[in-house]
Amino acid sequence: MAAVDGMPDRALVRRSDKHQVVVIGSGFGGLFGTKALRRSDVDVTMIAKTTHHLFQPLLYQVATGILSEGEIAPPTREVLANQKNAQVLLGEVTDIDLEKRLVTSHVLGRELVTPYDSLIVAAGAGQSYFGNDHFAEFAPGMKSIDDALELRGRIFGAFEMAELGASRGENVDHLLTFVVVGAGPTGVEMAGQIAELAHRTLTRDFRAISTRHARVILVDAAPQVLPPFGAKLGKWTQEKLEKIGVEVMLGALVSHVDERGLVVKYKDGTQQRVDAVTKVWAAGVQANPLGKLLSEQTGAPLDRAGRISVNPDLTLPGHPEVFVVGDMISLDNLPGVAQVAIQGAKYAAKEIDGRLKGHAPQKPFKYFDKGSMAIISRFRAVAMVGKLRLTGVIAWLMWLVVHLFYITGFKNRVTAVLHWFVSFIGTGRSERTSTEQQIFARVALQRLERGATDLVSEPGEYDEAAQARRRAELEAQAAEEARLSDENARGVKV
């Protein structure tokens, strides 16, 4: 029950004498790994930089007004409320000391050091701009709730600004042009939904502009759409995208992005500028920086995407107590999909439990591919399950069922179905609220030296005299409000 030696002010006291398991991340790997240990004789501490479990494949539906953020991101504490051996802590992990078995996390200037006996690292991946991180200011990615809400504000805000500009007689083509960079599943789904939004949902809502004239452009340096799905499904997808009004630009590498547009470069060296205020970046992923930290301590190599090489049992070389799962690992060409994280986390949890019970080690981790799917628009999708290739309505219905199954919580499933019915059968979008704060908050925070930390007081700071004055002001104000009501003095001429 003692604190870590030499650091009593910084370390977390061990919760008990049980085996301590720390799980980093609240995504698919972190959540399913934690839940898989619910019957084990261990204490589990999940550390994550958000307070929710994000169903990332549906982020684009938050960005385009189909679903609310709460339906795809339930509170992690609520999900794990009945798991008595699990504790959830808010914080971004900034350091892992493999020798001392310590995890250091920070949030708003507060530091916490958590000891572990076993560690599951499921920190996931972020958006990759291929060395051009400055593109992010003008072309948000699709990896977090903040990203989705910002994009929602940008997309719906573009139509509002176009209506205003057209009413003033200005050229608004750049406001009614939407560019999605990346023709993978996320990019295809995003482009398809923006096209449906412009060409179907909003057609009667504006007076000075016609949303049917909006351009939706899908850009990718690859020679086809959806490369992982094969040439046949890729061609079918491109045809359906073009049918609903999406312009597909292939073999086009984005070389510059600014506030008003972007520049693409083709193989023959020619360049083309596209004027568009709203850009969405869905072109690549980069593993969490913790992978580099673990690589430096173990010598395990990293690939170009920052993923770390692990042993066949998902452990780090020389550290059998540390498991890495999901988008962070480089093993057997595994794809960066939710099922890899889920299956890997369950494997790691089973191994931890087995060791405590004296069981023999498991066989090397083997991924079971349950297939891949992408939705293009209503009633149009592609699915790849084993050797089976499906398109159209059947694939679309399969997509709905599968994604509904993995949404966390019965309440969220019910509301998701209702919103899908409104959006796909009808023409409405249930979540169209957007604010300036959604659009500009991220950029504003980045301009602060320490981000959000600069907006809060340091731990321990407290001005007792100022608090006393403020309390007295509030008490006087409340007393005056009560007097006015008791004396029926409101609305009486003074």
N, C-alpha and C positions, 0 to 999 in steps of 0.2 A: 504493500500500500504506500510505499515511499515514492517521493518524486525522483526524477532522474538526477543522478549524482552531479553536483556542481551547478545545477540550474533550477533551484527551487522556485524562483519567481517566474520562470518561463515555461516550465514543463507541466504537462497534465498529469495529475496523480493517477496511478493505475486504478481502474474501477474496481478491480477485485484481484484475487490470486489466479483467476482463470486465464486461459490462453487468450492473449490480446490480438485481435485481427483488426487491422486498419485497412479500409477500402477508400481509395482515392477516386472520386468522381461519382455523380449521381445519374449518369446515363444508363443505357441498357446494361453495360457490363457491371457498373457499380451497383445498380439496383438489384439485378438478378443474382449477383454474387452475394450480396447481403442477405437476400431472402432465402438463398439456398443454405445458409448457415443458421436458419431459425431454430432448428432442432439440435444443433451442436452445442457442446459444453464449452462455449467460448463467449467472450464479450466482443461485439463488433462495433467499431467506430467508423462511420462514414464521414469523410471530409470532402466537401464540394463547394465550389465558388458560387453556386446558385442554390436557392431553397426549393427548387422544383426538379422533378424528373421530366425531361423533355423528350417527347415523341417527335424526333427530328424530321422523319419523312413527311410530316404534314405541315411543316413550317410555311411552305408556299401557300397553303390554304389560309393561314393567318394573315399573310402578306396581301392576299387578294380578297379578303373580306368574307370568306366562307365560314371559317371557324374562329372562335375566340381563343386567346392564348391559354385561358384556364382549362379548356377542353383537351389540349394536348400537353399541358404542363402542370399536372396536379402537384400539390405540396409533398415533398419527400417525407416530411414528418407524418402527414396523414396516411400515406401509403404504408409506412412502417410502424404506425401507432400501436398495432397489436403484437409487434415483435419485441418482446421484453428484453432480449439480449442485444438490441441494436440501439445505438445512440447516433444522432445526426449533428454535425458541427458545421457551421458556415465558415468558409475560409478558402483562399486560393493557396494551394501548396506551392511553395517556392524552393523548398530544399528537402532532400531525402539523404540522410546519413546512413548508408548501408552498414558501415562498421559498427556504429552505436545503436542502430535500429531505431532511428528517430525520424519523424516527419514534422517539418516546420511549415506552418500555414499563417497567412496574414489576411486581415480584413479591416479596412479603415484605420490603419495604424496600430492595430492590436495584433500581437504575435502569440502563437500557441505552438508548443512543441509536444508532440504526441508519441509515446513509445509504442512499439509493436513487437509481437513475436512472429506473426505472419503478416504479409503485406500483399494486397491486390491492387495493382495500378491500372485503373481503367479511366484515364483522363481524357481519352478521345483525341480528336483532331480539330483543327481550325481551318479557316479558309486560306488558301495559298494564292498569292499574286505573282508567283514565280520571280521573286526578287524585286517586284515593283510595288512595295507595300503602300506607297503614296497613292496608288489607284483607289485604295479603300475609302478615302475621303469622299470620292464622287461615285463609287460603285460598290455599295455595301454587299457583303456576302450573305449566305443563308445558313448560318450555324447556330443562331441563338434567338431567343424571344426578342431581344433588343433589335437584332437585325430585321426580323419579320415586321415588327411594329414600325421601325423606321421606314422600311420599304412600303408598308401600307400607307404611311403618311406621304411618302414621295409619289406613289402611284396615284392615289386619289387627289393629292394636292396638285399634281400636274394638270389634271382635268379642270380643277378649280381655277388655277392660274391661266389656263388656256381660255376659259370662259371669260375671265376678266380682261385678258389681253385682246381677245376678239371683239369684245364690246367696245374697246378703245380703238379698234381699227388696226391693230398690230398683227404682224405675222406670227402665228403660234405653232408653226410646223415642228419646231424643236421641242415644244411642250407635249405635242401629240405623237412623238416618236419614242418608243420604248425599246431598249436594247438589252437582251439577255446574253451574257457571255458564257459559253459552255453548253454543249449539246449532249450532256449526259442526262440521266433521269431527272435530276433536279431542274436543269435548264429547260428541258422539254416540257416538264409539268408547269413550270413558271410561265414560259412563253405561251403555252396553250391557254392558261387561265387568264392572263392579261388580255389575250385576243378575245376570249369569251366575254370578259368584263367590258371591253370597248365595243365589240360588235354585236353584243346581245343584251347585256345587263343595263348599261347606261344610256341606251339609245334615245330614251324619252326624257332624260333628266336635265338636259341642257338646252339653251335657246340660241346662243350665239355660235356654238360649234356643233358639228356632227361627229360624235365619237366613232361612227362607222369609218371615218376617214383616218383614224389613228393608225400609225404604222407600228407593227411589232416585229422586231428583227432578232433572229437567233444566230449568233456568231460563234464559230469554232474553227480552230486551226486544223482539226481532223478532217479527213476526206468524206466522212459520213456522220449521220446522226446516230446516237446510241451505239458506239463501237462495241461495248461488251455484249450486246444483244445479237450480233451477227449482221451480215450484209442484208439479208432478206427483210428482217424486222426493221432494220434501220431505214431501208428504202420505203417500206410501207409507212413508217412513222413520218418521214419527211413529206410524203405525199399528203397525208392527213393534216399535217401542220399547215402546209401551203393551202389546203382546201379551206381551212378556217381563217386564212388571212395572215399567216405568219411567213415572213420573208426569211429564208434560210440561206445564210452566207457561210459556205464551207471553204476550208483552206485559207482562212483569213485570220491572221495572228494580230491580236490587239497590241499595238506598239505605244499608244499614248492615250491617256484619259484625262479630261479636264471637266470643269463645271458644266460646259455647254455641249459636250460630245466626246467622241473618241476617234482614233485613227486606226485603221486596220491595214495590214501589209500582206500582200499575196506572194506566192512562191516566185513569180516572175519579177518581183521587186517593186511592182506598182503599189501605190498607196491610195486609200480612199478615206475621206473623212465623213463621219455620220454625225449630224447635229442632233443630239438627244439629251435632254436634261435628266431623264430617269434611266439609270443603268443598273443592272443587277449582275453581280459576279457569281457565277456558279461553275467556274472552270477548273478548280483543283483543290486539293486538301493538303495540309501540312500537319504532321503529328505534333502532339503537345510537346513543348520544350523540355518536359521532364524526361523524355526519351534521351535527349542529349546529356542531361545530368547523369542518368543511369549509365549511359555509354562510357562517360569519362571515368566512372568509378569501377566499371567491370571490364572494359575493353571490348564489349560487344559492339559490332559495327552497326552503323546507321545506313539506311538507303537514302535516295535522293529526296524522298518525302519526309525524312526524319524519323522513320519507323525503325525500331530497334530489333535486332536479331535475338531470338530467344531459343531455349532448348525445346526439344519436342514435347516436353511436359509443361511448356509455357513459363518456365522459371528462367531467371537470369543466370549466366555462367558464374559458378562459384557461390551462388546465393539461392539455395533451394527453398528458402523461406519467402522469396519474393516472386510473385506471379505478375506477368504483364499480359493484358488481354485487350481485344478489340482493335480499334484503328491504330493503335500504337505499335503493333508487332509486325515484323517481317518474317513470315514463316510459310513456306509451301505456296507462295503466290496467293495467299488468302485475300479475298476482296474486303474492302472497307464497308461492310454492311452490318446491320443490327444483329443478324443471326450469328455472325462470327463472335461478336462481343458477348451475346447471351450464352452461347454454347461454351465459349472459353471461360467465362466467369463461373458457370455451373461446374465445369471440370475442375477449376482451381478450388472452389469451395469443397467439392467432394474429396479432393486430395488432402486438403487441410484436415477435414473431419476424419478421413481414413488414417492419417498419421497419428492423430491423437488416440485413435482406437486400436492402433497397432496393426492395421491392415497392410497388405503388400501394396506397393505403388501401382497406380493405374498404367494401362498401356498408353503410348504416346497419344497426344490429342489428335483427333480426327474430325474434321469438319463435315457435317452433313448438309449439303446444299439443298435448301428448300425452294430454290428458284428466285427469279427476279421479275419485277413488274414495273411498269411506268404508265401513268395515265396521261392522255394527250388532251382530251376535252370530254365533255359528257358523252357517254356511250362509246367512247373510243379509248382503247388502251392496248398495250402489248404485254404478254406474259411469256416467260421462259421457265419451264419446270422440267428438269431433266432433258430428254430429247423432244419434249412436247413444246410446240410453238403455237401460241394463241393470239388472236387479234380481235378487235371489235368489241361488241357488247359482252360476249362471254368473258373476255379478259377483263373488261371493265367491272363486271359483277364480281369476278374473283378478286380483283384489287380491293373493292369495297369490303368484302367479307374478311379478307386477310387483315387489312388495316384496322377494321373495326375490332377484330379479335385482340390486337395488340395495344389498343388504347386502354389506358389504365383507369379502372373504375366504372361501375355500372352507370352512374349518373352521366359521366362523360360520353359513354357509348350512346346513350339515349339521345342526348342533345346533339351529338355529332350526326346521328341518323336524321334528326329533324332538320338540321342545317343543310345537310346534303340534299334532302328532299326539296327544300326551298331553292337551293342553288342549281341543282341539276334538272329537276322536274320543272320547277318554275323559273323565274328570271331574276329573283332577288338575291341579295347578299346581306346576311344578318349582321355582319360586323364591319361597317363602313366608317366608324368613328376614327378620326385621325386629328392630331394636334401638331402645332409647331414644335412643341417639346419633343415629340417622337422623332421628328426629322433632324433637329439640330442638337439635341442633348449630347449625343455621342461625340460630336465634333467639339462641342464646348468643353466637355470633360477632358478630352485629349489635350486641350490647350492649357489646362492646369498642370503645373509641374508634377504633382503627385496624384492627379486625377481626383476622384471623389474624396480622397483622404484630406485634401486641402479645405474641404467644406465642413469638416467636423473638428471638434476640439480634441486635443491630445488626451490620452487616458490619464485620469487623475485630475485634470483641470476642472475647477469648479469655483465660480465667483459667488460666494454665499451672500454678500451684501446686495449684489444685483438681483439675485433670485428673491431675496426678501422684498426688495422694492417692487419687483414685478408681481409678487404675490399680493402685496397691499393694493396695487392698482386693480388687479382682477377682482379682489374682494369688494372694493369700493364700487366698481362697475356693476357687479352682480347685485349689490345692495340697492343701487339706484334703479336698476331694471325691475327689481321686485317692488320697490316703492311706487313706481309709475303704474304698475299693474294693480297693486292693492288699492291705490287711491283713484283708480279709473282716470288717470291723468293723461292718457294717450289720446291724441286727437282733440284736446281741449286748447282753446286759444290762449297763448301766453302773453 
